[in-house]
Amino acid sequence: EARNVEDHERMLRYTQLVVILEPNSASDRFYRAVLAYQTQRYSLAKEDLAWLQNHDLDGLPRRAVDDLSRAVEQAAP
């Protein structure tokens, strides 16, 4: 479990850089939101989910965004 947390932390740091370089990438923002949720950084997850709600998802399923939004809201209302 600890190894998993470290992996999520490492992937989140990498994804933060990717989003800086590609701020309009819906898939990268979604991935960062997932990792933020998994590492309990709910405000970051909410920020990316709000961005996704207001931008073209570029093929990303709306349902996936909505499901993650509900999960984040339940974890951190």
Disulfide bonds with the S-S distance in Angstrom:
none
